[in-house]
Amino acid sequence: MEVTKKIINVRNYKVGYQIRTVRFTGDDAFGSEDMIRKQAYTPSGHYIGTSKVANQLCKKMGIVPELASPSDTVCSVGFCKGKEQWFGWSHRAIIGFGLGDRIFEHVYGDDNTPFGQHGEEVIETLDQARVSAVSFADYVG
């Protein structure tokens, strides 16, 4: 049997995300035929994660989550206007990149080198900071 999902309720938060209550019906990895879960999404419908993750990113850190690339299914980068930094994350780690940091290269540096210094070239534009956030999210994902 195929898994189907139906949105039961949507609650929008002013800080830029929504919590959807979703009913999953059919066979799934949990062995249940019917399951209800709350999941966080961007206003445009991209999956962020749990409500706890969305609250941490959006409300506490001021990050606006987005997909790293159009083919992704989960947000793993976002911009924080207050800090003028692009952040990259996974379930394992999160870091911000801004002007003056280094363009992230996972092969550069060692265990004692801060991730913002893992690279040779200095970030001079916010576009370069986003590239670093995407590279970091891919590295820790």
C-alpha positions in Angstrom: 0.0 0.0 0.0 1.3 3.5 -0.8 1.6 6.2 1.8 -0.7 9.2 1.3 -0.6 12.4 3.3 -3.3 14.9 4.0 -2.8 18.3 5.6 -5.3 18.6 8.5 -4.3 22.0 9.8 -1.9 24.9 9.0 -0.8 27.5 11.6 1.2 30.4 10.3 3.8 32.1 12.5 4.8 35.8 12.0 8.5 34.9 12.0 8.2 33.2 8.7 7.2 29.6 8.9 4.1 27.4 9.3 3.4 24.3 11.2 1.3 21.8 9.3 -0.5 18.9 11.0 -0.3 16.1 8.5 -2.1 12.7 8.6 -0.1 9.8 6.9 -2.2 6.9 5.8 -0.9 3.5 4.5 2.2 1.5 5.0 5.2 3.4 6.3 8.6 2.8 8.0 7.0 3.0 11.5 4.7 0.0 10.9 1.6 2.1 11.5 -1.3 2.5 9.0 -2.3 5.9 10.3 0.0 8.5 11.9 -0.4 12.3 12.6 2.7 14.5 12.7 3.4 18.2 13.0 6.0 19.5 10.5 7.4 22.9 9.7 7.5 24.5 6.3 8.4 27.8 4.7 5.5 29.9 3.5 6.3 28.7 0.0 5.9 25.1 1.1 9.5 23.9 1.5 10.2 21.5 4.4 12.2 22.9 7.3 11.9 20.1 9.8 10.3 19.8 13.2 8.6 22.8 14.9 11.5 22.9 17.3 14.0 23.3 14.5 11.9 26.0 12.8 11.5 27.9 16.0 15.3 27.8 16.6 16.2 28.9 13.1 13.5 31.5 12.4 12.6 33.0 15.8 15.7 32.6 17.9 18.3 33.0 15.2 16.5 35.2 12.7 17.3 32.9 9.8 15.0 32.7 6.7 15.4 29.1 5.6 15.4 28.1 1.9 16.5 25.2 -0.3 20.2 25.1 -1.2 19.2 24.1 -4.7 15.9 23.6 -6.6 16.3 19.8 -6.6 16.5 19.6 -2.8 13.6 18.6 -0.6 14.7 20.0 2.7 15.9 23.5 3.6 19.5 23.5 4.6 20.6 27.1 4.1 19.2 30.5 5.1 20.0 34.2 5.4 20.1 36.1 8.6 19.6 39.8 7.9 20.5 40.9 11.4 24.0 39.3 11.2 24.4 39.7 7.4 25.3 36.0 7.2 24.3 33.0 5.2 23.9 29.9 7.4 24.3 26.3 6.3 23.2 23.3 8.5 22.1 19.7 8.9 21.0 17.7 11.9 24.7 17.7 13.0 25.9 21.3 12.8 25.1 24.9 11.8 27.4 27.8 11.0 27.1 31.3 9.5 29.3 32.7 6.8 29.8 36.4 6.2 32.1 39.0 4.7 35.7 38.4 5.9 35.2 34.7 6.5 36.7 32.2 4.0 34.9 30.4 1.2 34.3 27.0 2.7 36.4 24.1 1.5 36.1 20.9 3.6 39.5 19.7 2.7 41.2 22.9 4.0 42.2 23.2 7.6 42.2 20.6 10.4 40.2 19.7 13.5 41.4 22.9 15.2 40.5 25.3 12.3 37.1 27.0 12.7 34.8 26.2 9.8 34.6 29.9 8.9 38.3 29.7 8.2 38.3 26.4 6.1 39.4 27.9 2.8 41.9 30.1 1.2 39.8 32.7 -0.5 38.2 35.5 1.6 34.4 36.0 1.2 33.9 39.4 -0.4 30.2 39.2 -1.3 27.1 37.7 0.2 26.8 35.5 -2.9 30.1 33.9 -2.0 28.8 33.6 1.6 25.8 31.6 0.3 28.1 29.4 -1.7 30.0 28.7 1.5 26.8 27.9 3.4 25.7 25.5 0.7 29.1 23.8 0.7 29.0 23.5 4.5 25.5 22.1 4.5 26.5 19.5 1.9 29.6 18.6 4.0 27.7 18.0 7.2 24.5 16.6 5.7 
